[in-house]
């Protein structure tokens, strides 16, 4: 799974110098099929506790690519 690929299926990415990449030659950009980091799209809260986790509901992070 590749962090930053926010898809539940495999996509072909340009993985130059990142994980899931092994260069055959120097300066050889290569597109690799990598799996996205979303495991399941059907996620729900079964039971909510007494108090919220500090920093979790009020901290919004942008999508990374």
N, C-alpha and C positions, 0 to 999 in steps of 0.2 A: 504494500500500500504506500502510496506517495502522498505525503502531507502537502496540502495546497491544491490538489486536484479534487475539488468538491463535487464529485460525481459518483454515483453508485455503480458505475460500469468502467470498463477498460477504455482508455483513450491513448492516442499516439502523441507523445510529447517530445519536444526537443530537449534531451537530457544531456546538455553539454557541461560536464564537470560536476554533476550532482550525483546523488545516489541512483541506483539502477542503471548505471552507465559504466561501460568499460571501453576505452578508446582502443581501436586497433592500430591507428596511426596518430601522430601528433596533429592537432588542429583538425580533427575529423568530427564535425557535428553529426549526430545520429539521432534519429527519431526512434523511440522505444515505446512499446505498449506497456503502460503501467496501470495499475488498478487504483481507482479513486479511494479517498479516505472515508467515504460514507458507507457504513456497513449495512444499515437498515433505515429506511425512511419512515417506518411506522414506529414512532417512539412516543410513549405517553407516561404521565405520572400516575403511578398506581396509588400511592398514599403519600400525602404531604405531611411533613413533620410539624412540630410546634413552632419552630423559628426558621427564618430563612438563613441560608449560608451566606456569611458576609463576603461581599465582592462578587457573588455569582449573579444575582438578578439585576444588579444595577450597573454592571460593567459590560459594555457593548464593544465587541472587537470587530474590525472590518474583515472581509474575506481576503485571504491571502492567495496569491497565484504565483 
